[in-house]
């Protein structure tokens, strides 16, 4: 093969790869309020925190309050850790 043909083939291959990637890979929308340190672990901890609060509000017992506070503290510690390790 001639160098011109190789260059053309390489450019076509690169174009095909870029086009396929653009179609298949979702784009992240970064806005002013985006939190780059947020992750799925924090999402799950937030759900757990909300569930514990709802349970406490239903039952209003000291045991449920202490459980909610424990989960709350773990959640905020995880946020601090995520911010520092990001």
HTML snippet that shows the backbone in 3Dmol.js (N, CA, C, O; Angstrom):
<script src="https://3Dmol.org/build/3Dmol-min.js"></script>
<div id="view" style="width:600px;height:400px;position:relative"></div>
<script>
const pdb = `
ATOM      1  N   UNK A   1       0.832  -1.189   0.000  1.00  0.00           N
ATOM      2  CA  UNK A   1       0.000   0.000   0.000  1.00  0.00           C
ATOM      3  C   UNK A   1       0.876   1.253   0.000  1.00  0.00           C
ATOM      4  O   UNK A   1       1.997   1.269   0.509  1.00  0.00           O
ATOM      5  N   UNK A   2       0.324   2.266  -0.579  1.00  0.00           N
ATOM      6  CA  UNK A   2       1.053   3.528  -0.632  1.00  0.00           C
ATOM      7  C   UNK A   2       0.757   4.348   0.626  1.00  0.00           C
ATOM      8  O   UNK A   2      -0.309   4.199   1.223  1.00  0.00           O
ATOM      9  N   UNK A   3       1.681   5.202   1.027  1.00  0.00           N
ATOM     10  CA  UNK A   3       1.491   6.011   2.239  1.00  0.00           C
ATOM     11  C   UNK A   3       0.225   6.866   2.203  1.00  0.00           C
ATOM     12  O   UNK A   3      -0.398   7.085   3.242  1.00  0.00           O
ATOM     13  N   UNK A   4      -0.161   7.350   1.025  1.00  0.00           N
ATOM     14  CA  UNK A   4      -1.378   8.159   0.926  1.00  0.00           C
ATOM     15  C   UNK A   4      -2.610   7.326   1.275  1.00  0.00           C
ATOM     16  O   UNK A   4      -3.528   7.788   1.954  1.00  0.00           O
ATOM     17  N   UNK A   5      -2.600   6.075   0.786  1.00  0.00           N
ATOM     18  CA  UNK A   5      -3.725   5.185   1.060  1.00  0.00           C
ATOM     19  C   UNK A   5      -3.785   4.818   2.542  1.00  0.00           C
ATOM     20  O   UNK A   5      -4.867   4.733   3.123  1.00  0.00           O
ATOM     21  N   UNK A   6      -2.626   4.604   3.145  1.00  0.00           N
ATOM     22  CA  UNK A   6      -2.593   4.287   4.574  1.00  0.00           C
ATOM     23  C   UNK A   6      -3.119   5.456   5.396  1.00  0.00           C
ATOM     24  O   UNK A   6      -3.882   5.257   6.341  1.00  0.00           O
ATOM     25  N   UNK A   7      -2.722   6.650   5.049  1.00  0.00           N
ATOM     26  CA  UNK A   7      -3.170   7.852   5.762  1.00  0.00           C
ATOM     27  C   UNK A   7      -4.688   8.004   5.645  1.00  0.00           C
ATOM     28  O   UNK A   7      -5.371   8.307   6.623  1.00  0.00           O
ATOM     29  N   UNK A   8      -5.200   7.788   4.435  1.00  0.00           N
ATOM     30  CA  UNK A   8      -6.645   7.899   4.201  1.00  0.00           C
ATOM     31  C   UNK A   8      -7.398   6.836   5.005  1.00  0.00           C
ATOM     32  O   UNK A   8      -8.433   7.124   5.606  1.00  0.00           O
ATOM     33  N   UNK A   9      -6.875   5.612   5.012  1.00  0.00           N
ATOM     34  CA  UNK A   9      -7.520   4.531   5.762  1.00  0.00           C
ATOM     35  C   UNK A   9      -7.507   4.823   7.265  1.00  0.00           C
ATOM     36  O   UNK A   9      -8.488   4.562   7.963  1.00  0.00           O
ATOM     37  N   UNK A  10      -6.388   5.366   7.756  1.00  0.00           N
ATOM     38  CA  UNK A  10      -6.289   5.697   9.177  1.00  0.00           C
ATOM     39  C   UNK A  10      -7.291   6.789   9.552  1.00  0.00           C
ATOM     40  O   UNK A  10      -7.926   6.711  10.604  1.00  0.00           O
ATOM     41  N   UNK A  11      -7.436   7.792   8.710  1.00  0.00           N
ATOM     42  CA  UNK A  11      -8.389   8.870   8.973  1.00  0.00           C
ATOM     43  C   UNK A  11      -9.834   8.357   8.952  1.00  0.00           C
ATOM     44  O   UNK A  11     -10.652   8.766   9.776  1.00  0.00           O
ATOM     45  N   UNK A  12     -10.143   7.461   8.008  1.00  0.00           N
ATOM     46  CA  UNK A  12     -11.489   6.878   7.943  1.00  0.00           C
ATOM     47  C   UNK A  12     -11.779   6.032   9.179  1.00  0.00           C
ATOM     48  O   UNK A  12     -12.881   6.077   9.725  1.00  0.00           O
ATOM     49  N   UNK A  13     -10.779   5.258   9.617  1.00  0.00           N
ATOM     50  CA  UNK A  13     -10.947   4.436  10.817  1.00  0.00           C
ATOM     51  C   UNK A  13     -11.164   5.320  12.045  1.00  0.00           C
ATOM     52  O   UNK A  13     -12.047   5.052  12.860  1.00  0.00           O
ATOM     53  N   UNK A  14     -10.366   6.361  12.172  1.00  0.00           N
ATOM     54  CA  UNK A  14     -10.513   7.288  13.300  1.00  0.00           C
ATOM     55  C   UNK A  14     -11.892   7.931  13.294  1.00  0.00           C
ATOM     56  O   UNK A  14     -12.532   8.041  14.340  1.00  0.00           O
ATOM     57  N   UNK A  15     -12.345   8.348  12.146  1.00  0.00           N
ATOM     58  CA  UNK A  15     -13.661   8.973  12.013  1.00  0.00           C
ATOM     59  C   UNK A  15     -14.773   8.004  12.418  1.00  0.00           C
ATOM     60  O   UNK A  15     -15.718   8.387  13.107  1.00  0.00           O
ATOM     61  N   UNK A  16     -14.653   6.752  11.989  1.00  0.00           N
ATOM     62  CA  UNK A  16     -15.656   5.740  12.329  1.00  0.00           C
ATOM     63  C   UNK A  16     -15.686   5.486  13.832  1.00  0.00           C
ATOM     64  O   UNK A  16     -16.760   5.340  14.416  1.00  0.00           O
ATOM     65  N   UNK A  17     -14.515   5.433  14.460  1.00  0.00           N
ATOM     66  CA  UNK A  17     -14.445   5.200  15.908  1.00  0.00           C
ATOM     67  C   UNK A  17     -15.056   6.375  16.668  1.00  0.00           C
ATOM     68  O   UNK A  17     -15.824   6.171  17.608  1.00  0.00           O
ATOM     69  N   UNK A  18     -14.728   7.580  16.275  1.00  0.00           N
ATOM     70  CA  UNK A  18     -15.267   8.775  16.948  1.00  0.00           C
ATOM     71  C   UNK A  18     -16.778   8.839  16.787  1.00  0.00           C
ATOM     72  O   UNK A  18     -17.487   9.160  17.741  1.00  0.00           O
ATOM     73  N   UNK A  19     -17.272   8.542  15.611  1.00  0.00           N
ATOM     74  CA  UNK A  19     -18.711   8.568  15.363  1.00  0.00           C
ATOM     75  C   UNK A  19     -19.426   7.500  16.206  1.00  0.00           C
ATOM     76  O   UNK A  19     -20.463   7.781  16.808  1.00  0.00           O
ATOM     77  N   UNK A  20     -18.881   6.289  16.251  1.00  0.00           N
ATOM     78  CA  UNK A  20     -19.484   5.215  17.044  1.00  0.00           C
ATOM     79  C   UNK A  20     -19.486   5.573  18.527  1.00  0.00           C
ATOM     80  O   UNK A  20     -20.471   5.329  19.223  1.00  0.00           O
ATOM     81  N   UNK A  21     -18.401   6.142  19.005  1.00  0.00           N
ATOM     82  CA  UNK A  21     -18.321   6.533  20.406  1.00  0.00           C
ATOM     83  C   UNK A  21     -19.337   7.625  20.723  1.00  0.00           C
ATOM     84  O   UNK A  21     -19.989   7.585  21.766  1.00  0.00           O
ATOM     85  N   UNK A  22     -19.471   8.588  19.834  1.00  0.00           N
ATOM     86  CA  UNK A  22     -20.421   9.679  20.057  1.00  0.00           C
ATOM     87  C   UNK A  22     -21.852   9.166  20.123  1.00  0.00           C
ATOM     88  O   UNK A  22     -22.663   9.695  20.884  1.00  0.00           O
ATOM     89  N   UNK A  23     -22.169   8.157  19.347  1.00  0.00           N
ATOM     90  CA  UNK A  23     -23.521   7.602  19.335  1.00  0.00           C
ATOM     91  C   UNK A  23     -23.802   6.731  20.557  1.00  0.00           C
ATOM     92  O   UNK A  23     -24.931   6.703  21.048  1.00  0.00           O
ATOM     93  N   UNK A  24     -22.790   6.020  21.052  1.00  0.00           N
ATOM     94  CA  UNK A  24     -23.021   5.024  22.098  1.00  0.00           C
ATOM     95  C   UNK A  24     -22.709   5.493  23.516  1.00  0.00           C
ATOM     96  O   UNK A  24     -23.281   4.967  24.470  1.00  0.00           O
ATOM     97  N   UNK A  25     -21.831   6.453  23.676  1.00  0.00           N
ATOM     98  CA  UNK A  25     -21.425   6.889  25.009  1.00  0.00           C
ATOM     99  C   UNK A  25     -22.245   8.113  25.393  1.00  0.00           C
ATOM    100  O   UNK A  25     -22.258   9.117  24.682  1.00  0.00           O
ATOM    101  N   UNK A  26     -22.931   8.012  26.532  1.00  0.00           N
ATOM    102  CA  UNK A  26     -23.738   9.150  26.960  1.00  0.00           C
ATOM    103  C   UNK A  26     -22.843  10.287  27.434  1.00  0.00           C
ATOM    104  O   UNK A  26     -21.771  10.069  27.999  1.00  0.00           O
ATOM    105  N   UNK A  27     -23.309  11.486  27.192  1.00  0.00           N
ATOM    106  CA  UNK A  27     -22.551  12.671  27.567  1.00  0.00           C
ATOM    107  C   UNK A  27     -22.992  13.143  28.950  1.00  0.00           C
ATOM    108  O   UNK A  27     -24.187  13.170  29.244  1.00  0.00           O
ATOM    109  N   UNK A  28     -22.046  13.510  29.790  1.00  0.00           N
ATOM    110  CA  UNK A  28     -22.365  14.097  31.083  1.00  0.00           C
ATOM    111  C   UNK A  28     -22.683  15.563  30.896  1.00  0.00           C
ATOM    112  O   UNK A  28     -21.969  16.284  30.199  1.00  0.00           O
ATOM    113  N   UNK A  29     -23.749  15.993  31.517  1.00  0.00           N
ATOM    114  CA  UNK A  29     -24.075  17.411  31.474  1.00  0.00           C
ATOM    115  C   UNK A  29     -23.478  18.051  32.715  1.00  0.00           C
ATOM    116  O   UNK A  29     -23.944  17.801  33.826  1.00  0.00           O
ATOM    117  N   UNK A  30     -22.484  18.848  32.544  1.00  0.00           N
ATOM    118  CA  UNK A  30     -21.861  19.539  33.657  1.00  0.00           C
ATOM    119  C   UNK A  30     -22.453  20.940  33.711  1.00  0.00           C
ATOM    120  O   UNK A  30     -22.314  21.733  32.780  1.00  0.00           O
ATOM    121  N   UNK A  31     -23.111  21.219  34.818  1.00  0.00           N
ATOM    122  CA  UNK A  31     -23.701  22.536  35.020  1.00  0.00           C
ATOM    123  C   UNK A  31     -23.099  23.139  36.278  1.00  0.00           C
ATOM    124  O   UNK A  31     -22.320  22.493  36.978  1.00  0.00           O
ATOM    125  N   UNK A  32     -23.458  24.358  36.552  1.00  0.00           N
ATOM    126  CA  UNK A  32     -22.896  25.070  37.700  1.00  0.00           C
ATOM    127  C   UNK A  32     -23.117  24.315  39.007  1.00  0.00           C
ATOM    128  O   UNK A  32     -22.264  24.346  39.894  1.00  0.00           O
ATOM    129  N   UNK A  33     -24.253  23.639  39.129  1.00  0.00           N
ATOM    130  CA  UNK A  33     -24.580  22.954  40.377  1.00  0.00           C
ATOM    131  C   UNK A  33     -24.122  21.497  40.419  1.00  0.00           C
ATOM    132  O   UNK A  33     -24.429  20.794  41.382  1.00  0.00           O
ATOM    133  N   UNK A  34     -23.408  21.032  39.419  1.00  0.00           N
ATOM    134  CA  UNK A  34     -22.918  19.651  39.385  1.00  0.00           C
ATOM    135  C   UNK A  34     -21.947  19.406  40.539  1.00  0.00           C
ATOM    136  O   UNK A  34     -21.176  20.288  40.918  1.00  0.00           O
ATOM    137  N   UNK A  35     -21.999  18.212  41.078  1.00  0.00           N
ATOM    138  CA  UNK A  35     -21.107  17.827  42.168  1.00  0.00           C
ATOM    139  C   UNK A  35     -20.239  16.669  41.682  1.00  0.00           C
ATOM    140  O   UNK A  35     -20.696  15.526  41.658  1.00  0.00           O
ATOM    141  N   UNK A  36     -19.004  16.947  41.297  1.00  0.00           N
ATOM    142  CA  UNK A  36     -18.152  15.886  40.740  1.00  0.00           C
ATOM    143  C   UNK A  36     -17.806  14.802  41.750  1.00  0.00           C
ATOM    144  O   UNK A  36     -17.414  13.703  41.359  1.00  0.00           O
ATOM    145  N   UNK A  37     -17.940  15.084  43.027  1.00  0.00           N
ATOM    146  CA  UNK A  37     -17.595  14.105  44.053  1.00  0.00           C
ATOM    147  C   UNK A  37     -18.766  13.178  44.376  1.00  0.00           C
ATOM    148  O   UNK A  37     -18.578  12.190  45.086  1.00  0.00           O
ATOM    149  N   UNK A  38     -19.968  13.470  43.875  1.00  0.00           N
ATOM    150  CA  UNK A  38     -21.150  12.658  44.178  1.00  0.00           C
ATOM    151  C   UNK A  38     -21.015  11.301  43.499  1.00  0.00           C
ATOM    152  O   UNK A  38     -20.591  11.227  42.345  1.00  0.00           O
ATOM    153  N   UNK A  39     -21.374  10.216  44.208  1.00  0.00           N
ATOM    154  CA  UNK A  39     -21.272   8.883  43.623  1.00  0.00           C
ATOM    155  C   UNK A  39     -22.448   8.017  44.050  1.00  0.00           C
ATOM    156  O   UNK A  39     -23.303   8.460  44.818  1.00  0.00           O
ATOM    157  N   UNK A  40     -22.495   6.800  43.563  1.00  0.00           N
ATOM    158  CA  UNK A  40     -23.637   5.912  43.845  1.00  0.00           C
ATOM    159  C   UNK A  40     -23.681   5.498  45.316  1.00  0.00           C
ATOM    160  O   UNK A  40     -24.761   5.249  45.853  1.00  0.00           O
ATOM    161  N   UNK A  41     -22.530   5.421  45.968  1.00  0.00           N
ATOM    162  CA  UNK A  41     -22.513   5.088  47.403  1.00  0.00           C
ATOM    163  C   UNK A  41     -23.242   6.171  48.200  1.00  0.00           C
ATOM    164  O   UNK A  41     -24.017   5.866  49.107  1.00  0.00           O
ATOM    165  N   UNK A  42     -22.994   7.422  47.863  1.00  0.00           N
ATOM    166  CA  UNK A  42     -23.669   8.525  48.557  1.00  0.00           C
ATOM    167  C   UNK A  42     -25.168   8.517  48.261  1.00  0.00           C
ATOM    168  O   UNK A  42     -25.982   8.840  49.126  1.00  0.00           O
ATOM    169  N   UNK A  43     -25.512   8.155  47.063  1.00  0.00           N
ATOM    170  CA  UNK A  43     -26.926   8.077  46.693  1.00  0.00           C
ATOM    171  C   UNK A  43     -27.645   7.047  47.568  1.00  0.00           C
ATOM    172  O   UNK A  43     -28.740   7.301  48.070  1.00  0.00           O
ATOM    173  N   UNK A  44     -27.016   5.887  47.742  1.00  0.00           N
ATOM    174  CA  UNK A  44     -27.619   4.839  48.573  1.00  0.00           C
ATOM    175  C   UNK A  44     -27.684   5.262  50.041  1.00  0.00           C
ATOM    176  O   UNK A  44     -28.677   5.002  50.720  1.00  0.00           O
ATOM    177  N   UNK A  45     -26.638   5.908  50.526  1.00  0.00           N
ATOM    178  CA  UNK A  45     -26.635   6.382  51.916  1.00  0.00           C
ATOM    179  C   UNK A  45     -27.722   7.434  52.132  1.00  0.00           C
ATOM    180  O   UNK A  45     -28.340   7.478  53.196  1.00  0.00           O
ATOM    181  N   UNK A  46     -27.955   8.270  51.142  1.00  0.00           N
ATOM    182  CA  UNK A  46     -29.005   9.282  51.254  1.00  0.00           C
ATOM    183  C   UNK A  46     -30.380   8.619  51.328  1.00  0.00           C
ATOM    184  O   UNK A  46     -31.234   9.041  52.108  1.00  0.00           O
ATOM    185  N   UNK A  47     -30.595   7.581  50.516  1.00  0.00           N
ATOM    186  CA  UNK A  47     -31.860   6.838  50.575  1.00  0.00           C
ATOM    187  C   UNK A  47     -32.045   6.210  51.944  1.00  0.00           C
ATOM    188  O   UNK A  47     -33.129   6.265  52.524  1.00  0.00           O
ATOM    189  N   UNK A  48     -30.972   5.611  52.460  1.00  0.00           N
ATOM    190  CA  UNK A  48     -31.021   4.975  53.774  1.00  0.00           C
ATOM    191  C   UNK A  48     -31.349   6.012  54.846  1.00  0.00           C
ATOM    192  O   UNK A  48     -32.136   5.736  55.751  1.00  0.00           O
ATOM    193  N   UNK A  49     -30.759   7.186  54.753  1.00  0.00           N
ATOM    194  CA  UNK A  49     -31.014   8.261  55.699  1.00  0.00           C
ATOM    195  C   UNK A  49     -32.485   8.666  55.669  1.00  0.00           C
ATOM    196  O   UNK A  49     -33.109   8.839  56.716  1.00  0.00           O
ATOM    197  N   UNK A  50     -33.025   8.815  54.484  1.00  0.00           N
ATOM    198  CA  UNK A  50     -34.430   9.202  54.355  1.00  0.00           C
ATOM    199  C   UNK A  50     -35.360   8.123  54.926  1.00  0.00           C
ATOM    200  O   UNK A  50     -36.336   8.430  55.609  1.00  0.00           O
ATOM    201  N   UNK A  51     -35.040   6.858  54.634  1.00  0.00           N
ATOM    202  CA  UNK A  51     -35.864   5.769  55.181  1.00  0.00           C
ATOM    203  C   UNK A  51     -35.846   5.778  56.704  1.00  0.00           C
ATOM    204  O   UNK A  51     -36.883   5.612  57.347  1.00  0.00           O
ATOM    205  N   UNK A  52     -34.658   5.973  57.276  1.00  0.00           N
ATOM    206  CA  UNK A  52     -34.534   5.983  58.739  1.00  0.00           C
ATOM    207  C   UNK A  52     -35.311   7.145  59.338  1.00  0.00           C
ATOM    208  O   UNK A  52     -35.927   6.997  60.393  1.00  0.00           O
ATOM    209  N   UNK A  53     -35.291   8.297  58.681  1.00  0.00           N
ATOM    210  CA  UNK A  53     -36.042   9.451  59.180  1.00  0.00           C
ATOM    211  C   UNK A  53     -37.544   9.179  59.136  1.00  0.00           C
ATOM    212  O   UNK A  53     -38.262   9.513  60.078  1.00  0.00           O
ATOM    213  N   UNK A  54     -38.017   8.579  58.055  1.00  0.00           N
ATOM    214  CA  UNK A  54     -39.444   8.252  57.946  1.00  0.00           C
ATOM    215  C   UNK A  54     -39.862   7.267  59.037  1.00  0.00           C
ATOM    216  O   UNK A  54     -40.930   7.410  59.632  1.00  0.00           O
ATOM    217  N   UNK A  55     -39.029   6.282  59.295  1.00  0.00           N
ATOM    218  CA  UNK A  55     -39.336   5.303  60.347  1.00  0.00           C
ATOM    219  C   UNK A  55     -39.379   5.999  61.702  1.00  0.00           C
ATOM    220  O   UNK A  55     -40.268   5.737  62.512  1.00  0.00           O
ATOM    221  N   UNK A  56     -38.420   6.883  61.943  1.00  0.00           N
ATOM    222  CA  UNK A  56     -38.410   7.613  63.215  1.00  0.00           C
ATOM    223  C   UNK A  56     -39.666   8.467  63.363  1.00  0.00           C
ATOM    224  O   UNK A  56     -40.266   8.504  64.437  1.00  0.00           O
ATOM    225  N   UNK A  57     -40.067   9.150  62.296  1.00  0.00           N
ATOM    226  CA  UNK A  57     -41.250  10.002  62.372  1.00  0.00           C
ATOM    227  C   UNK A  57     -42.522   9.200  62.642  1.00  0.00           C
ATOM    228  O   UNK A  57     -43.448   9.697  63.284  1.00  0.00           O
ATOM    229  N   UNK A  58     -42.568   7.960  62.153  1.00  0.00           N
ATOM    230  CA  UNK A  58     -43.735   7.108  62.398  1.00  0.00           C
ATOM    231  C   UNK A  58     -43.788   6.635  63.851  1.00  0.00           C
ATOM    232  O   UNK A  58     -44.843   6.659  64.485  1.00  0.00           O
ATOM    233  N   UNK A  59     -42.649   6.210  64.361  1.00  0.00           N
ATOM    234  CA  UNK A  59     -42.634   5.540  65.662  1.00  0.00           C
ATOM    235  C   UNK A  59     -42.234   6.441  66.824  1.00  0.00           C
ATOM    236  O   UNK A  59     -42.643   6.195  67.959  1.00  0.00           O
ATOM    237  N   UNK A  60     -41.446   7.478  66.565  1.00  0.00           N
ATOM    238  CA  UNK A  60     -41.013   8.436  67.590  1.00  0.00           C
ATOM    239  C   UNK A  60     -40.469   7.780  68.860  1.00  0.00           C
ATOM    240  O   UNK A  60     -40.854   8.129  69.975  1.00  0.00           O
ATOM    241  N   UNK A  61     -39.569   6.827  68.660  1.00  0.00           N
ATOM    242  CA  UNK A  61     -38.942   6.184  69.815  1.00  0.00           C
ATOM    243  C   UNK A  61     -37.481   6.633  69.912  1.00  0.00           C
ATOM    244  O   UNK A  61     -36.879   7.058  68.926  1.00  0.00           O
ATOM    245  N   UNK A  62     -36.937   6.530  71.097  1.00  0.00           N
ATOM    246  CA  UNK A  62     -35.543   6.913  71.320  1.00  0.00           C
ATOM    247  C   UNK A  62     -34.607   6.033  70.493  1.00  0.00           C
ATOM    248  O   UNK A  62     -33.604   6.511  69.963  1.00  0.00           O
ATOM    249  N   UNK A  63     -34.935   4.759  70.388  1.00  0.00           N
ATOM    250  CA  UNK A  63     -34.128   3.810  69.610  1.00  0.00           C
ATOM    251  C   UNK A  63     -34.067   4.227  68.134  1.00  0.00           C
ATOM    252  O   UNK A  63     -33.000   4.203  67.521  1.00  0.00           O
ATOM    253  N   UNK A  64     -35.211   4.606  67.574  1.00  0.00           N
ATOM    254  CA  UNK A  64     -35.263   5.017  66.159  1.00  0.00           C
ATOM    255  C   UNK A  64     -34.535   6.344  65.958  1.00  0.00           C
ATOM    256  O   UNK A  64     -33.908   6.557  64.920  1.00  0.00           O
ATOM    257  N   UNK A  65     -34.615   7.232  66.941  1.00  0.00           N
ATOM    258  CA  UNK A  65     -33.897   8.498  66.856  1.00  0.00           C
ATOM    259  C   UNK A  65     -32.394   8.265  66.837  1.00  0.00           C
ATOM    260  O   UNK A  65     -31.677   8.866  66.037  1.00  0.00           O
ATOM    261  N   UNK A  66     -31.922   7.402  67.710  1.00  0.00           N
ATOM    262  CA  UNK A  66     -30.493   7.105  67.744  1.00  0.00           C
ATOM    263  C   UNK A  66     -30.032   6.434  66.457  1.00  0.00           C
ATOM    264  O   UNK A  66     -28.934   6.706  65.972  1.00  0.00           O
ATOM    265  N   UNK A  67     -30.852   5.573  65.911  1.00  0.00           N
ATOM    266  CA  UNK A  67     -30.522   4.910  64.644  1.00  0.00           C
ATOM    267  C   UNK A  67     -30.412   5.941  63.524  1.00  0.00           C
ATOM    268  O   UNK A  67     -29.477   5.903  62.724  1.00  0.00           O
ATOM    269  N   UNK A  68     -31.392   6.880  63.472  1.00  0.00           N
ATOM    270  CA  UNK A  68     -31.367   7.922  62.452  1.00  0.00           C
ATOM    271  C   UNK A  68     -30.113   8.798  62.585  1.00  0.00           C
ATOM    272  O   UNK A  68     -29.482   9.140  61.585  1.00  0.00           O
ATOM    273  N   UNK A  69     -29.761   9.155  63.815  1.00  0.00           N
ATOM    274  CA  UNK A  69     -28.574   9.989  64.036  1.00  0.00           C
ATOM    275  C   UNK A  69     -27.297   9.263  63.601  1.00  0.00           C
ATOM    276  O   UNK A  69     -26.391   9.873  63.034  1.00  0.00           O
ATOM    277  N   UNK A  70     -27.237   7.969  63.871  1.00  0.00           N
ATOM    278  CA  UNK A  70     -26.074   7.179  63.460  1.00  0.00           C
ATOM    279  C   UNK A  70     -25.943   7.165  61.929  1.00  0.00           C
ATOM    280  O   UNK A  70     -24.859   7.375  61.386  1.00  0.00           O
ATOM    281  N   UNK A  71     -27.058   6.915  61.254  1.00  0.00           N
ATOM    282  CA  UNK A  71     -27.051   6.889  59.789  1.00  0.00           C
ATOM    283  C   UNK A  71     -26.723   8.270  59.239  1.00  0.00           C
ATOM    284  O   UNK A  71     -25.969   8.389  58.273  1.00  0.00           O
ATOM    285  N   UNK A  72     -27.280   9.311  59.844  1.00  0.00           N
ATOM    286  CA  UNK A  72     -27.005  10.686  59.412  1.00  0.00           C
ATOM    287  C   UNK A  72     -25.514  11.003  59.514  1.00  0.00           C
ATOM    288  O   UNK A  72     -24.926  11.567  58.592  1.00  0.00           O
ATOM    289  N   UNK A  73     -24.906  10.631  60.653  1.00  0.00           N
ATOM    290  CA  UNK A  73     -23.482  10.904  60.843  1.00  0.00           C
ATOM    291  C   UNK A  73     -22.635  10.142  59.823  1.00  0.00           C
ATOM    292  O   UNK A  73     -21.674  10.690  59.283  1.00  0.00           O
ATOM    293  N   UNK A  74     -22.988   8.877  59.558  1.00  0.00           N
ATOM    294  CA  UNK A  74     -22.259   8.100  58.553  1.00  0.00           C
ATOM    295  C   UNK A  74     -22.385   8.729  57.166  1.00  0.00           C
ATOM    296  O   UNK A  74     -21.423   8.754  56.398  1.00  0.00           O
ATOM    297  N   UNK A  75     -23.572   9.234  56.855  1.00  0.00           N
ATOM    298  CA  UNK A  75     -23.816   9.869  55.561  1.00  0.00           C
ATOM    299  C   UNK A  75     -22.931  11.109  55.389  1.00  0.00           C
ATOM    300  O   UNK A  75     -22.280  11.271  54.357  1.00  0.00           O
ATOM    301  N   UNK A  76     -22.910  11.969  56.389  1.00  0.00           N
ATOM    302  CA  UNK A  76     -22.117  13.194  56.265  1.00  0.00           C
ATOM    303  C   UNK A  76     -20.616  12.917  56.315  1.00  0.00           C
ATOM    304  O   UNK A  76     -19.833  13.647  55.707  1.00  0.00           O
ATOM    305  N   UNK A  77     -20.211  11.878  57.029  1.00  0.00           N
ATOM    306  CA  UNK A  77     -18.797  11.485  56.994  1.00  0.00           C
ATOM    307  C   UNK A  77     -18.417  10.989  55.603  1.00  0.00           C
ATOM    308  O   UNK A  77     -17.329  11.283  55.109  1.00  0.00           O
ATOM    309  N   UNK A  78     -19.313  10.240  54.978  1.00  0.00           N
ATOM    310  CA  UNK A  78     -19.051   9.732  53.628  1.00  0.00           C
ATOM    311  C   UNK A  78     -18.958  10.890  52.634  1.00  0.00           C
ATOM    312  O   UNK A  78     -18.151  10.842  51.705  1.00  0.00           O
ATOM    313  N   UNK A  79     -19.770  11.922  52.817  1.00  0.00           N
ATOM    314  CA  UNK A  79     -19.696  13.095  51.942  1.00  0.00           C
ATOM    315  C   UNK A  79     -18.342  13.778  52.099  1.00  0.00           C
ATOM    316  O   UNK A  79     -17.691  14.117  51.111  1.00  0.00           O
ATOM    317  N   UNK A  80     -17.923  13.977  53.346  1.00  0.00           N
ATOM    318  CA  UNK A  80     -16.623  14.620  53.582  1.00  0.00           C
ATOM    319  C   UNK A  80     -15.492  13.803  52.966  1.00  0.00           C
ATOM    320  O   UNK A  80     -14.570  14.357  52.368  1.00  0.00           O
ATOM    321  N   UNK A  81     -15.571  12.486  53.117  1.00  0.00           N
ATOM    322  CA  UNK A  81     -14.542  11.608  52.561  1.00  0.00           C
ATOM    323  C   UNK A  81     -14.522  11.698  51.027  1.00  0.00           C
ATOM    324  O   UNK A  81     -13.457  11.757  50.413  1.00  0.00           O
ATOM    325  N   UNK A  82     -15.722  11.706  50.420  1.00  0.00           N
ATOM    326  CA  UNK A  82     -15.814  11.783  48.961  1.00  0.00           C
ATOM    327  C   UNK A  82     -15.230  13.100  48.455  1.00  0.00           C
ATOM    328  O   UNK A  82     -14.563  13.128  47.420  1.00  0.00           O
ATOM    329  N   UNK A  83     -15.476  14.175  49.171  1.00  0.00           N
ATOM    330  CA  UNK A  83     -14.956  15.486  48.742  1.00  0.00           C
ATOM    331  C   UNK A  83     -13.438  15.544  48.831  1.00  0.00           C
ATOM    332  O   UNK A  83     -12.785  16.153  47.984  1.00  0.00           O
ATOM    333  N   UNK A  84     -12.878  14.911  49.854  1.00  0.00           N
ATOM    334  CA  UNK A  84     -11.420  14.981  50.009  1.00  0.00           C
ATOM    335  C   UNK A  84     -10.684  14.020  49.082  1.00  0.00           C
ATOM    336  O   UNK A  84      -9.555  14.298  48.679  1.00  0.00           O
ATOM    337  N   UNK A  85     -11.298  12.907  48.744  1.00  0.00           N
ATOM    338  CA  UNK A  85     -10.611  11.926  47.896  1.00  0.00           C
ATOM    339  C   UNK A  85     -10.867  12.162  46.409  1.00  0.00           C
ATOM    340  O   UNK A  85     -10.223  11.540  45.565  1.00  0.00           O
ATOM    341  N   UNK A  86     -11.785  13.042  46.089  1.00  0.00           N
ATOM    342  CA  UNK A  86     -12.075  13.307  44.675  1.00  0.00           C
ATOM    343  C   UNK A  86     -10.952  14.019  43.994  1.00  0.00           C
ATOM    344  O   UNK A  86     -11.040  14.314  42.803  1.00  0.00           O
TER     345      UNK A  86
END
`;
const viewer = $3Dmol.createViewer("view");
viewer.addModel(pdb, "pdb");
viewer.setStyle({}, {cartoon: {color: "spectrum"}});
viewer.zoomTo();
viewer.render();
</script>
